[in-house]
Amino acid sequence: MSDFTNDHMMLVILAAAAATYLTRIAGYLLLTVVSDIPPRAEAALNAIPPAVLTTLVAPAFYAGGIEAKIAIAAALAAGLRFSSPLPMIGVGWSVVMILRYFVIPS
């Protein structure tokens, strides 16, 4: 019998799905019950997007090549200049593609 059709594996998958759903819905339910968010909780919620962005960008910066580092620096400059994230994404993507295609071919 395959490991993927094992009853225990199905229970693990269902438990993981339930845990994921409950953690996602818990924040919404908590905010509907609480009328005022305490300042410390609001500060913690405001810190989440930069933390997630750091976990996505840091490995690419340290493990990537020179083209990744240049593209991240260019995206950072665009992010500081524009308030919308779309120019930052476009600049980073364009720089890495141009560098990989024209300057640093593999």
C-alpha positions in Angstrom: 0.0 0.0 0.0 1.3 3.5 -0.9 2.2 6.0 1.8 -0.3 8.5 0.4 -3.3 6.2 0.8 -2.4 5.3 4.4 -5.2 6.2 6.8 -2.7 7.9 9.2 -1.5 10.1 6.3 -5.1 11.1 5.5 -5.6 12.0 9.2 -2.5 14.1 9.2 -3.6 15.9 6.0 -7.0 16.6 7.4 -5.6 17.8 10.7 -3.2 20.2 9.0 -6.0 21.5 6.8 -8.2 22.1 9.9 -5.4 23.8 11.8 -4.6 26.1 8.8 -8.3 27.0 8.4 -8.7 27.7 12.1 -5.6 29.9 12.3 -6.8 31.9 9.3 -10.3 32.4 10.5 -9.3 33.1 14.2 -7.9 36.5 13.4 -11.1 37.5 11.6 -13.3 36.2 14.4 -11.2 37.9 17.0 -11.4 41.3 15.2 -15.2 41.1 14.9 -15.5 40.5 18.7 -13.0 43.1 19.8 -14.1 46.7 19.1 -10.8 48.3 20.0 -7.4 46.8 19.2 -4.9 47.4 22.0 -1.9 49.5 20.9 0.6 46.7 21.4 -1.5 44.2 19.4 -1.8 46.8 16.6 1.9 47.4 16.6 2.4 43.6 16.4 0.0 43.4 13.5 1.8 46.2 11.7 5.1 44.4 12.0 3.9 41.3 10.2 4.3 42.5 6.5 7.9 43.6 6.9 8.7 40.3 8.7 7.1 38.3 5.9 8.9 40.3 3.2 12.2 39.8 5.0 11.7 36.0 5.1 11.1 36.0 1.3 13.9 38.4 0.3 16.8 37.5 2.6 17.3 33.9 1.3 17.3 35.2 -2.3 19.8 37.9 -1.4 22.2 35.6 0.4 21.9 32.5 -1.8 21.4 34.3 -5.2 24.0 35.5 -7.5 25.1 39.0 -8.3 22.1 39.5 -10.5 19.7 38.8 -7.6 21.6 41.2 -5.4 21.5 44.0 -8.0 17.8 43.4 -8.7 16.9 43.5 -5.0 18.8 46.8 -4.6 17.0 48.2 -7.6 13.7 47.0 -6.3 14.5 48.6 -2.9 15.2 51.9 -4.6 12.0 51.7 -6.5 10.1 50.8 -3.3 11.5 53.9 -1.6 10.5 56.1 -4.5 7.0 54.8 -5.2 4.2 54.1 -2.8 2.7 51.3 -4.8 4.4 47.9 -4.8 3.9 47.3 -8.5 6.8 49.5 -9.7 9.0 47.7 -7.1 8.1 44.3 -8.5 8.4 45.4 -12.1 11.8 47.0 -11.5 13.2 44.0 -9.6 11.8 41.5 -12.2 13.1 43.5 -15.2 16.5 44.0 -13.7 17.1 40.4 -12.9 15.8 39.3 -16.3 17.9 41.8 -18.2 21.0 40.9 -16.2 20.4 37.1 -16.7 19.7 37.4 -20.4 22.2 40.0 -21.6 24.9 40.5 -19.0 25.4 37.3 -17.1 24.3 34.4 -19.3 24.7 31.0 -17.9 
